[in-house]
Amino acid sequence: MSRNKAAVPEARAALDAFKYEVASEIGVPLSKGYNGNLTSYQNGSVGGYMVKKMIDAQAQKMSGGGA
């Protein structure tokens, strides 16, 4: 059971969808539920790429290039 608490609980579903979208983009076979068959590297790459995409989106928004 995860001890992580979302700052905005309503965002959990959107973050989960984003996680699976990113995993798909980078070729990590992430599935709902237990993913013990994946390496730490694979799992970490999903989280790292999520952060990268969020930072890129915010930077673009702040520079006036966002929608």
All heavy atoms as TSV, in Angstrom:
chain	resi	resn	atom	element	x	y	z
A	1	MET	N	N	0.843	-1.176	0.000
A	1	MET	CA	C	0.000	0.000	0.000
A	1	MET	C	C	0.888	1.239	0.000
A	1	MET	O	O	1.826	1.343	0.762
A	1	MET	CB	C	-0.913	-0.020	1.212
A	1	MET	CG	C	-1.742	1.241	1.330
A	1	MET	SD	S	-3.022	1.152	2.550
A	1	MET	CE	C	-4.302	0.482	1.538
A	2	SER	N	N	0.577	2.168	-0.848
A	2	SER	CA	C	1.349	3.391	-0.987
A	2	SER	C	C	1.056	4.348	0.161
A	2	SER	O	O	-0.081	4.483	0.590
A	2	SER	CB	C	1.010	4.062	-2.315
A	2	SER	OG	O	1.691	5.282	-2.411
A	3	ARG	N	N	2.084	5.000	0.640
A	3	ARG	CA	C	1.914	6.005	1.691
A	3	ARG	C	C	1.916	7.410	1.110
A	3	ARG	O	O	1.808	8.374	1.841
A	3	ARG	CB	C	3.041	5.884	2.708
A	3	ARG	CG	C	2.985	4.599	3.474
A	3	ARG	CD	C	4.091	4.557	4.472
A	3	ARG	NE	N	4.110	3.243	5.087
A	3	ARG	CZ	C	4.759	2.968	6.187
A	3	ARG	NH1	N	5.476	3.885	6.775
A	3	ARG	NH2	N	4.729	1.766	6.696
A	4	ASN	N	N	2.078	7.513	-0.198
A	4	ASN	CA	C	2.084	8.822	-0.845
A	4	ASN	C	C	0.697	9.439	-0.782
A	4	ASN	O	O	-0.300	8.769	-1.013
A	4	ASN	CB	C	2.506	8.718	-2.305
A	4	ASN	CG	C	3.931	8.263	-2.452
A	4	ASN	OD1	O	4.734	8.452	-1.549
A	4	ASN	ND2	N	4.247	7.668	-3.576
A	5	LYS	N	N	0.666	10.721	-0.469
A	5	LYS	CA	C	-0.608	11.439	-0.441
A	5	LYS	C	C	-0.530	12.573	-1.437
A	5	LYS	O	O	0.408	13.383	-1.400
A	5	LYS	CB	C	-0.887	11.978	0.954
A	5	LYS	CG	C	-1.092	10.864	1.952
A	5	LYS	CD	C	-1.695	11.355	3.215
A	5	LYS	CE	C	-1.776	10.150	4.135
A	5	LYS	NZ	N	-2.759	10.183	5.098
A	6	ALA	N	N	-1.491	12.621	-2.308
A	6	ALA	CA	C	-1.523	13.670	-3.323
A	6	ALA	C	C	-1.911	14.998	-2.673
A	6	ALA	O	O	-2.783	15.043	-1.804
A	6	ALA	CB	C	-2.526	13.319	-4.413
A	7	ALA	N	N	-1.253	16.068	-3.088
A	7	ALA	CA	C	-1.602	17.393	-2.589
A	7	ALA	C	C	-3.015	17.754	-3.030
A	7	ALA	O	O	-3.742	18.432	-2.316
A	7	ALA	CB	C	-0.604	18.426	-3.094
A	8	VAL	N	N	-3.391	17.292	-4.220
A	8	VAL	CA	C	-4.738	17.503	-4.740
A	8	VAL	C	C	-5.302	16.122	-5.077
A	8	VAL	O	O	-5.043	15.588	-6.154
A	8	VAL	CB	C	-4.719	18.401	-6.003
A	8	VAL	CG1	C	-6.131	18.649	-6.520
A	8	VAL	CG2	C	-4.002	19.705	-5.719
A	9	PRO	N	N	-6.046	15.513	-4.143
A	9	PRO	CA	C	-6.538	14.142	-4.365
A	9	PRO	C	C	-7.316	13.964	-5.670
A	9	PRO	O	O	-7.285	12.896	-6.270
A	9	PRO	CB	C	-7.448	13.886	-3.154
A	9	PRO	CG	C	-6.954	14.822	-2.107
A	9	PRO	CD	C	-6.452	16.039	-2.845
A	10	GLU	N	N	-7.978	15.008	-6.122
A	10	GLU	CA	C	-8.761	14.913	-7.354
A	10	GLU	C	C	-7.872	14.717	-8.573
A	10	GLU	O	O	-8.338	14.313	-9.635
A	10	GLU	CB	C	-9.609	16.173	-7.544
A	10	GLU	CG	C	-10.638	16.409	-6.462
A	10	GLU	CD	C	-10.074	17.032	-5.187
A	10	GLU	OE1	O	-8.949	17.581	-5.203
A	10	GLU	OE2	O	-10.757	16.947	-4.157
A	11	ALA	N	N	-6.590	14.992	-8.445
A	11	ALA	CA	C	-5.657	14.869	-9.566
A	11	ALA	C	C	-5.137	13.451	-9.752
A	11	ALA	O	O	-4.482	13.152	-10.745
A	11	ALA	CB	C	-4.477	15.821	-9.373
A	12	ARG	N	N	-5.426	12.551	-8.827
A	12	ARG	CA	C	-4.892	11.191	-8.875
A	12	ARG	C	C	-5.217	10.489	-10.191
A	12	ARG	O	O	-4.350	9.886	-10.810
A	12	ARG	CB	C	-5.409	10.378	-7.690
A	12	ARG	CG	C	-5.105	8.917	-7.786
A	12	ARG	CD	C	-4.075	8.281	-6.925
A	12	ARG	NE	N	-3.672	8.900	-5.726
A	12	ARG	CZ	C	-2.394	8.991	-5.379
A	12	ARG	NH1	N	-1.467	8.553	-6.178
A	12	ARG	NH2	N	-2.054	9.530	-4.250
A	13	ALA	N	N	-6.450	10.566	-10.643
A	13	ALA	CA	C	-6.849	9.889	-11.883
A	13	ALA	C	C	-6.091	10.451	-13.084
A	13	ALA	O	O	-5.635	9.688	-13.949
A	13	ALA	CB	C	-8.356	10.007	-12.103
A	14	ALA	N	N	-5.924	11.765	-13.132
A	14	ALA	CA	C	-5.204	12.386	-14.246
A	14	ALA	C	C	-3.734	11.980	-14.219
A	14	ALA	O	O	-3.141	11.705	-15.275
A	14	ALA	CB	C	-5.339	13.898	-14.185
A	15	LEU	N	N	-3.129	11.931	-13.040
A	15	LEU	CA	C	-1.730	11.515	-12.934
A	15	LEU	C	C	-1.549	10.055	-13.323
A	15	LEU	O	O	-0.568	9.696	-13.972
A	15	LEU	CB	C	-1.199	11.758	-11.526
A	15	LEU	CG	C	-0.878	13.205	-11.193
A	15	LEU	CD1	C	-0.545	13.352	-9.707
A	15	LEU	CD2	C	0.268	13.711	-12.035
A	16	ASP	N	N	-2.500	9.210	-12.925
A	16	ASP	CA	C	-2.424	7.799	-13.326
A	16	ASP	C	C	-2.513	7.658	-14.839
A	16	ASP	O	O	-1.754	6.906	-15.450
A	16	ASP	CB	C	-3.524	6.976	-12.654
A	16	ASP	CG	C	-3.200	6.620	-11.211
A	16	ASP	OD1	O	-2.014	6.736	-10.811
A	16	ASP	OD2	O	-4.122	6.209	-10.493
A	17	ALA	N	N	-3.431	8.380	-15.456
A	17	ALA	CA	C	-3.562	8.324	-16.920
A	17	ALA	C	C	-2.284	8.821	-17.581
A	17	ALA	O	O	-1.808	8.230	-18.558
A	17	ALA	CB	C	-4.763	9.161	-17.375
A	18	PHE	N	N	-1.706	9.883	-17.035
A	18	PHE	CA	C	-0.458	10.436	-17.556
A	18	PHE	C	C	0.670	9.422	-17.431
A	18	PHE	O	O	1.476	9.245	-18.341
A	18	PHE	CB	C	-0.132	11.734	-16.810
A	18	PHE	CG	C	1.083	12.457	-17.304
A	18	PHE	CD1	C	1.279	12.707	-18.653
A	18	PHE	CD2	C	2.032	12.915	-16.409
A	18	PHE	CE1	C	2.401	13.397	-19.109
A	18	PHE	CE2	C	3.155	13.597	-16.847
A	18	PHE	CZ	C	3.341	13.840	-18.193
A	19	LYS	N	N	0.708	8.713	-16.312
A	19	LYS	CA	C	1.740	7.702	-16.071
A	19	LYS	C	C	1.684	6.607	-17.141
A	19	LYS	O	O	2.714	6.229	-17.708
A	19	LYS	CB	C	1.553	7.087	-14.683
A	19	LYS	CG	C	2.483	5.944	-14.368
A	19	LYS	CD	C	2.360	5.480	-12.929
A	19	LYS	CE	C	0.975	5.054	-12.569
A	19	LYS	NZ	N	0.866	4.533	-11.198
A	20	TYR	N	N	0.497	6.119	-17.447
A	20	TYR	CA	C	0.363	5.059	-18.448
A	20	TYR	C	C	0.653	5.580	-19.854
A	20	TYR	O	O	1.211	4.861	-20.684
A	20	TYR	CB	C	-1.018	4.401	-18.368
A	20	TYR	CG	C	-1.187	3.655	-17.061
A	20	TYR	CD1	C	-2.057	4.103	-16.080
A	20	TYR	CD2	C	-0.434	2.514	-16.789
A	20	TYR	CE1	C	-2.185	3.440	-14.874
A	20	TYR	CE2	C	-0.553	1.848	-15.586
A	20	TYR	CZ	C	-1.431	2.314	-14.635
A	20	TYR	OH	O	-1.542	1.649	-13.441
A	21	GLU	N	N	0.314	6.834	-20.108
A	21	GLU	CA	C	0.621	7.445	-21.399
A	21	GLU	C	C	2.142	7.545	-21.591
A	21	GLU	O	O	2.670	7.182	-22.645
A	21	GLU	CB	C	0.009	8.843	-21.457
A	21	GLU	CG	C	0.357	9.644	-22.688
A	21	GLU	CD	C	-0.148	11.079	-22.601
A	21	GLU	OE1	O	-1.207	11.318	-21.997
A	21	GLU	OE2	O	0.544	11.955	-23.138
A	22	VAL	N	N	2.839	8.005	-20.562
A	22	VAL	CA	C	4.294	8.133	-20.625
A	22	VAL	C	C	4.940	6.761	-20.764
A	22	VAL	O	O	5.853	6.574	-21.577
A	22	VAL	CB	C	4.830	8.884	-19.383
A	22	VAL	CG1	C	6.329	8.723	-19.238
A	22	VAL	CG2	C	4.457	10.347	-19.459
A	23	ALA	N	N	4.480	5.790	-19.995
A	23	ALA	CA	C	5.036	4.438	-20.077
A	23	ALA	C	C	4.900	3.894	-21.490
A	23	ALA	O	O	5.830	3.290	-22.031
A	23	ALA	CB	C	4.344	3.517	-19.074
A	24	SER	N	N	3.761	4.132	-22.103
A	24	SER	CA	C	3.531	3.696	-23.469
A	24	SER	C	C	4.486	4.385	-24.429
A	24	SER	O	O	5.059	3.751	-25.323
A	24	SER	CB	C	2.082	3.990	-23.853
A	24	SER	OG	O	1.879	3.860	-25.215
A	25	GLU	N	N	4.685	5.697	-24.256
A	25	GLU	CA	C	5.572	6.468	-25.128
A	25	GLU	C	C	7.010	5.969	-25.100
A	25	GLU	O	O	7.689	5.959	-26.116
A	25	GLU	CB	C	5.570	7.944	-24.720
A	25	GLU	CG	C	4.366	8.707	-25.139
A	25	GLU	CD	C	4.426	10.165	-24.705
A	25	GLU	OE1	O	5.532	10.685	-24.431
A	25	GLU	OE2	O	3.355	10.794	-24.640
A	26	ILE	N	N	7.480	5.578	-23.907
A	26	ILE	CA	C	8.879	5.171	-23.794
A	26	ILE	C	C	9.060	3.653	-23.842
A	26	ILE	O	O	10.173	3.166	-23.686
A	26	ILE	CB	C	9.548	5.771	-22.535
A	26	ILE	CG1	C	8.878	5.294	-21.250
A	26	ILE	CG2	C	9.561	7.278	-22.613
A	26	ILE	CD1	C	9.589	5.758	-19.991
A	27	GLY	N	N	7.973	2.922	-24.072
A	27	GLY	CA	C	8.072	1.489	-24.283
A	27	GLY	C	C	8.184	0.638	-23.034
A	27	GLY	O	O	8.680	-0.480	-23.084
A	28	VAL	N	N	7.695	1.148	-21.907
A	28	VAL	CA	C	7.701	0.375	-20.664
A	28	VAL	C	C	6.344	-0.311	-20.547
A	28	VAL	O	O	5.309	0.350	-20.562
A	28	VAL	CB	C	7.969	1.275	-19.439
A	28	VAL	CG1	C	7.834	0.498	-18.150
A	28	VAL	CG2	C	9.349	1.906	-19.534
A	29	PRO	N	N	6.331	-1.643	-20.419
A	29	PRO	CA	C	5.065	-2.381	-20.372
A	29	PRO	C	C	4.390	-2.292	-19.000
A	29	PRO	O	O	4.241	-3.282	-18.286
A	29	PRO	CB	C	5.482	-3.814	-20.700
A	29	PRO	CG	C	6.881	-3.910	-20.176
A	29	PRO	CD	C	7.488	-2.541	-20.404
A	30	LEU	N	N	3.966	-1.109	-18.622
A	30	LEU	CA	C	3.332	-0.859	-17.332
A	30	LEU	C	C	1.878	-1.278	-17.409
A	30	LEU	O	O	1.179	-0.950	-18.363
A	30	LEU	CB	C	3.440	0.635	-16.997
A	30	LEU	CG	C	3.063	1.077	-15.604
A	30	LEU	CD1	C	4.048	0.502	-14.584
A	30	LEU	CD2	C	3.072	2.589	-15.516
A	31	SER	N	N	1.426	-2.009	-16.407
A	31	SER	CA	C	0.028	-2.419	-16.378
A	31	SER	C	C	-0.588	-1.987	-15.058
A	31	SER	O	O	0.117	-1.688	-14.108
A	31	SER	CB	C	-0.089	-3.940	-16.549
A	31	SER	OG	O	0.591	-4.600	-15.502
A	32	LYS	N	N	-1.895	-1.950	-15.011
A	32	LYS	CA	C	-2.577	-1.577	-13.777
A	32	LYS	C	C	-2.353	-2.692	-12.758
A	32	LYS	O	O	-2.310	-3.856	-13.099
A	32	LYS	CB	C	-4.064	-1.380	-14.030
A	32	LYS	CG	C	-4.340	-0.210	-14.951
A	32	LYS	CD	C	-5.792	0.198	-14.893
A	32	LYS	CE	C	-6.159	1.220	-15.920
A	32	LYS	NZ	N	-5.474	2.446	-15.917
A	33	GLY	N	N	-2.154	-2.304	-11.524
A	33	GLY	CA	C	-1.908	-3.288	-10.481
A	33	GLY	C	C	-0.422	-3.528	-10.272
A	33	GLY	O	O	0.403	-2.635	-10.460
A	34	TYR	N	N	-0.076	-4.736	-9.911
A	34	TYR	CA	C	1.299	-5.102	-9.554
A	34	TYR	C	C	2.202	-5.138	-10.786
A	34	TYR	O	O	1.863	-5.724	-11.803
A	34	TYR	CB	C	1.288	-6.469	-8.877
A	34	TYR	CG	C	2.642	-6.922	-8.421
A	34	TYR	CD1	C	3.275	-6.299	-7.358
A	34	TYR	CD2	C	3.283	-7.975	-9.049
A	34	TYR	CE1	C	4.520	-6.718	-6.923
A	34	TYR	CE2	C	4.535	-8.407	-8.622
A	34	TYR	CZ	C	5.142	-7.767	-7.559
A	34	TYR	OH	O	6.374	-8.188	-7.130
A	35	ASN	N	N	3.366	-4.509	-10.672
A	35	ASN	CA	C	4.339	-4.475	-11.761
A	35	ASN	C	C	5.709	-4.941	-11.290
A	35	ASN	O	O	6.736	-4.385	-11.682
A	35	ASN	CB	C	4.432	-3.052	-12.345
A	35	ASN	CG	C	3.253	-2.716	-13.219
A	35	ASN	OD1	O	3.140	-3.219	-14.324
A	35	ASN	ND2	N	2.368	-1.888	-12.712
A	36	GLY	N	N	5.715	-5.966	-10.466
A	36	GLY	CA	C	6.956	-6.482	-9.909
A	36	GLY	C	C	7.881	-7.090	-10.943
A	36	GLY	O	O	9.057	-7.328	-10.665
A	37	ASN	N	N	7.382	-7.326	-12.130
A	37	ASN	CA	C	8.207	-7.892	-13.197
A	37	ASN	C	C	9.081	-6.833	-13.865
A	37	ASN	O	O	9.978	-7.161	-14.634
A	37	ASN	CB	C	7.323	-8.563	-14.255
A	37	ASN	CG	C	6.318	-7.604	-14.861
A	37	ASN	OD1	O	5.720	-6.773	-14.166
A	37	ASN	ND2	N	6.103	-7.714	-16.153
A	38	LEU	N	N	8.844	-5.558	-13.556
A	38	LEU	CA	C	9.621	-4.474	-14.150
A	38	LEU	C	C	10.825	-4.157	-13.272
A	38	LEU	O	O	10.790	-4.318	-12.060
A	38	LEU	CB	C	8.764	-3.220	-14.313
A	38	LEU	CG	C	7.534	-3.361	-15.203
A	38	LEU	CD1	C	6.750	-2.061	-15.226
A	38	LEU	CD2	C	7.923	-3.773	-16.608
A	39	THR	N	N	11.885	-3.684	-13.910
A	39	THR	CA	C	13.086	-3.327	-13.159
A	39	THR	C	C	12.916	-1.943	-12.530
A	39	THR	O	O	12.045	-1.166	-12.921
A	39	THR	CB	C	14.318	-3.294	-14.085
A	39	THR	OG1	O	14.143	-2.240	-15.039
A	39	THR	CG2	C	14.519	-4.623	-14.796
A	40	SER	N	N	13.775	-1.641	-11.575
A	40	SER	CA	C	13.775	-0.313	-10.964
A	40	SER	C	C	14.063	0.741	-12.020
A	40	SER	O	O	13.502	1.842	-11.987
A	40	SER	CB	C	14.838	-0.227	-9.866
A	40	SER	OG	O	14.555	-1.128	-8.841
A	41	TYR	N	N	14.947	0.407	-12.935
A	41	TYR	CA	C	15.300	1.338	-14.014
A	41	TYR	C	C	14.064	1.681	-14.848
A	41	TYR	O	O	13.829	2.850	-15.176
A	41	TYR	CB	C	16.394	0.736	-14.895
A	41	TYR	CG	C	16.829	1.651	-16.017
A	41	TYR	CD1	C	17.780	2.642	-15.784
A	41	TYR	CD2	C	16.280	1.539	-17.280
A	41	TYR	CE1	C	18.175	3.499	-16.805
A	41	TYR	CE2	C	16.664	2.383	-18.303
A	41	TYR	CZ	C	17.615	3.360	-18.062
A	41	TYR	OH	O	17.992	4.209	-19.076
A	42	GLN	N	N	13.277	0.655	-15.207
A	42	GLN	CA	C	12.082	0.897	-16.013
A	42	GLN	C	C	11.084	1.772	-15.258
A	42	GLN	O	O	10.548	2.738	-15.806
A	42	GLN	CB	C	11.416	-0.426	-16.404
A	42	GLN	CG	C	12.183	-1.207	-17.436
A	42	GLN	CD	C	11.589	-2.579	-17.658
A	42	GLN	OE1	O	11.384	-3.339	-16.704
A	42	GLN	NE2	N	11.302	-2.885	-18.908
A	43	ASN	N	N	10.837	1.420	-14.003
A	43	ASN	CA	C	9.889	2.199	-13.210
A	43	ASN	C	C	10.380	3.626	-13.012
A	43	ASN	O	O	9.609	4.575	-13.113
A	43	ASN	CB	C	9.636	1.531	-11.854
A	43	ASN	CG	C	8.762	0.323	-11.978
A	43	ASN	OD1	O	7.738	0.346	-12.641
A	43	ASN	ND2	N	9.162	-0.763	-11.347
A	44	GLY	N	N	11.658	3.785	-12.732
A	44	GLY	CA	C	12.225	5.110	-12.535
A	44	GLY	C	C	12.191	5.948	-13.790
A	44	GLY	O	O	12.008	7.174	-13.731
A	45	SER	N	N	12.363	5.302	-14.932
A	45	SER	CA	C	12.346	6.056	-16.184
A	45	SER	C	C	10.966	6.641	-16.450
A	45	SER	O	O	10.850	7.737	-17.007
A	45	SER	CB	C	12.805	5.187	-17.360
A	45	SER	OG	O	11.910	4.142	-17.604
A	46	VAL	N	N	9.918	5.943	-16.023
A	46	VAL	CA	C	8.560	6.468	-16.203
A	46	VAL	C	C	8.390	7.732	-15.361
A	46	VAL	O	O	7.970	8.774	-15.861
A	46	VAL	CB	C	7.490	5.419	-15.837
A	46	VAL	CG1	C	6.100	6.038	-15.847
A	46	VAL	CG2	C	7.544	4.236	-16.788
A	47	GLY	N	N	8.751	7.651	-14.096
A	47	GLY	CA	C	8.625	8.820	-13.223
A	47	GLY	C	C	9.501	9.971	-13.679
A	47	GLY	O	O	9.072	11.133	-13.680
A	48	GLY	N	N	10.713	9.676	-14.078
A	48	GLY	CA	C	11.622	10.722	-14.537
A	48	GLY	C	C	11.123	11.413	-15.787
A	48	GLY	O	O	11.210	12.634	-15.915
A	49	TYR	N	N	10.583	10.632	-16.713
A	49	TYR	CA	C	10.079	11.217	-17.955
A	49	TYR	C	C	8.810	12.025	-17.693
A	49	TYR	O	O	8.584	13.047	-18.346
A	49	TYR	CB	C	9.839	10.130	-18.998
A	49	TYR	CG	C	9.725	10.666	-20.401
A	49	TYR	CD1	C	10.813	11.243	-21.036
A	49	TYR	CD2	C	8.527	10.603	-21.097
A	49	TYR	CE1	C	10.711	11.749	-22.324
A	49	TYR	CE2	C	8.415	11.099	-22.384
A	49	TYR	CZ	C	9.507	11.670	-22.993
A	49	TYR	OH	O	9.400	12.174	-24.259
A	50	MET	N	N	7.998	11.582	-16.715
A	50	MET	CA	C	6.813	12.350	-16.344
A	50	MET	C	C	7.231	13.740	-15.860
A	50	MET	O	O	6.658	14.751	-16.274
A	50	MET	CB	C	6.027	11.643	-15.231
A	50	MET	CG	C	5.241	10.439	-15.687
A	50	MET	SD	S	4.470	9.577	-14.308
A	50	MET	CE	C	3.261	10.770	-13.763
A	51	VAL	N	N	8.227	13.780	-14.985
A	51	VAL	CA	C	8.709	15.053	-14.456
A	51	VAL	C	C	9.252	15.930	-15.580
A	51	VAL	O	O	8.962	17.120	-15.651
A	51	VAL	CB	C	9.771	14.828	-13.355
A	51	VAL	CG1	C	10.432	16.133	-12.956
A	51	VAL	CG2	C	9.146	14.150	-12.152
A	52	LYS	N	N	10.029	15.332	-16.477
A	52	LYS	CA	C	10.590	16.084	-17.602
A	52	LYS	C	C	9.480	16.710	-18.439
A	52	LYS	O	O	9.541	17.890	-18.801
A	52	LYS	CB	C	11.457	15.184	-18.468
A	52	LYS	CG	C	12.089	15.905	-19.654
A	52	LYS	CD	C	12.822	14.937	-20.552
A	52	LYS	CE	C	13.490	15.582	-21.725
A	52	LYS	NZ	N	12.778	16.606	-22.429
A	53	LYS	N	N	8.447	15.930	-18.751
A	53	LYS	CA	C	7.347	16.444	-19.566
A	53	LYS	C	C	6.588	17.553	-18.839
A	53	LYS	O	O	6.180	18.542	-19.457
A	53	LYS	CB	C	6.391	15.314	-19.953
A	53	LYS	CG	C	6.975	14.403	-21.035
A	53	LYS	CD	C	5.969	13.418	-21.531
A	53	LYS	CE	C	4.961	14.135	-22.383
A	53	LYS	NZ	N	4.195	13.291	-23.265
A	54	MET	N	N	6.398	17.408	-17.527
A	54	MET	CA	C	5.699	18.442	-16.765
A	54	MET	C	C	6.514	19.736	-16.719
A	54	MET	O	O	5.957	20.830	-16.859
A	54	MET	CB	C	5.380	17.954	-15.355
A	54	MET	CG	C	4.266	16.927	-15.312
A	54	MET	SD	S	3.753	16.499	-13.642
A	54	MET	CE	C	4.913	15.210	-13.249
A	55	ILE	N	N	7.824	19.618	-16.535
A	55	ILE	CA	C	8.687	20.799	-16.516
A	55	ILE	C	C	8.692	21.471	-17.884
A	55	ILE	O	O	8.577	22.697	-17.985
A	55	ILE	CB	C	10.114	20.437	-16.063
A	55	ILE	CG1	C	10.100	20.071	-14.584
A	55	ILE	CG2	C	11.090	21.577	-16.342
A	55	ILE	CD1	C	11.406	19.481	-14.066
A	56	ASP	N	N	8.816	20.685	-18.942
A	56	ASP	CA	C	8.797	21.242	-20.299
A	56	ASP	C	C	7.486	21.974	-20.585
A	56	ASP	O	O	7.483	23.066	-21.153
A	56	ASP	CB	C	9.017	20.157	-21.344
A	56	ASP	CG	C	10.433	19.621	-21.372
A	56	ASP	OD1	O	11.332	20.244	-20.753
A	56	ASP	OD2	O	10.646	18.564	-22.007
A	57	ALA	N	N	6.361	21.377	-20.169
A	57	ALA	CA	C	5.061	21.989	-20.406
A	57	ALA	C	C	4.937	23.295	-19.634
A	57	ALA	O	O	4.432	24.303	-20.165
A	57	ALA	CB	C	3.943	21.040	-20.013
A	58	GLN	N	N	5.417	23.312	-18.398
A	58	GLN	CA	C	5.333	24.533	-17.596
A	58	GLN	C	C	6.245	25.615	-18.165
A	58	GLN	O	O	5.862	26.788	-18.216
A	58	GLN	CB	C	5.690	24.244	-16.138
A	58	GLN	CG	C	5.479	25.425	-15.221
A	58	GLN	CD	C	4.038	25.888	-15.148
A	58	GLN	OE1	O	3.089	25.108	-15.267
A	58	GLN	NE2	N	3.834	27.175	-14.958
A	59	ALA	N	N	7.434	25.238	-18.585
A	59	ALA	CA	C	8.372	26.212	-19.172
A	59	ALA	C	C	7.774	26.828	-20.430
A	59	ALA	O	O	7.888	28.039	-20.666
A	59	ALA	CB	C	9.707	25.547	-19.477
A	60	GLN	N	N	7.132	25.995	-21.250
A	60	GLN	CA	C	6.517	26.498	-22.481
A	60	GLN	C	C	5.367	27.440	-22.137
A	60	GLN	O	O	5.207	28.501	-22.751
A	60	GLN	CB	C	6.010	25.339	-23.318
A	60	GLN	CG	C	5.464	25.772	-24.661
A	60	GLN	CD	C	5.080	24.577	-25.540
A	60	GLN	OE1	O	5.082	23.438	-25.087
A	60	GLN	NE2	N	4.766	24.857	-26.778
A	61	LYS	N	N	4.597	27.079	-21.129
A	61	LYS	CA	C	3.469	27.911	-20.704
A	61	LYS	C	C	3.973	29.266	-20.186
A	61	LYS	O	O	3.404	30.307	-20.505
A	61	LYS	CB	C	2.679	27.194	-19.614
A	61	LYS	CG	C	1.473	27.929	-19.122
A	61	LYS	CD	C	0.747	27.107	-18.091
A	61	LYS	CE	C	-0.422	27.856	-17.495
A	61	LYS	NZ	N	-1.093	27.079	-16.436
A	62	MET	N	N	5.048	29.246	-19.404
A	62	MET	CA	C	5.582	30.477	-18.827
A	62	MET	C	C	6.220	31.385	-19.878
A	62	MET	O	O	6.249	32.600	-19.706
A	62	MET	CB	C	6.598	30.153	-17.735
A	62	MET	CG	C	5.947	29.549	-16.503
A	62	MET	SD	S	7.139	29.017	-15.267
A	62	MET	CE	C	7.841	30.569	-14.772
A	63	SER	N	N	6.718	30.774	-20.954
A	63	SER	CA	C	7.343	31.586	-22.012
A	63	SER	C	C	6.308	32.123	-23.006
A	63	SER	O	O	6.668	32.790	-23.963
A	63	SER	CB	C	8.391	30.762	-22.747
A	63	SER	OG	O	7.778	29.758	-23.532
A	64	GLY	N	N	5.053	31.811	-22.757
A	64	GLY	CA	C	3.995	32.322	-23.626
A	64	GLY	C	C	3.687	31.422	-24.796
A	64	GLY	O	O	2.883	31.761	-25.642
A	65	GLY	N	N	4.329	30.241	-24.863
A	65	GLY	CA	C	4.110	29.342	-25.981
A	65	GLY	C	C	3.022	28.315	-25.734
A	65	GLY	O	O	2.708	27.529	-26.593
A	66	GLY	N	N	2.440	28.303	-24.527
A	66	GLY	CA	C	1.434	27.307	-24.188
A	66	GLY	C	C	0.045	27.717	-24.608
A	66	GLY	O	O	-0.228	28.849	-24.958
A	67	ALA	N	N	-0.845	26.741	-24.585
A	67	ALA	CA	C	-2.230	27.001	-24.971
A	67	ALA	C	C	-3.032	27.512	-23.815
A	67	ALA	O	O	-2.787	27.317	-22.704
A	67	ALA	CB	C	-2.871	25.739	-25.502
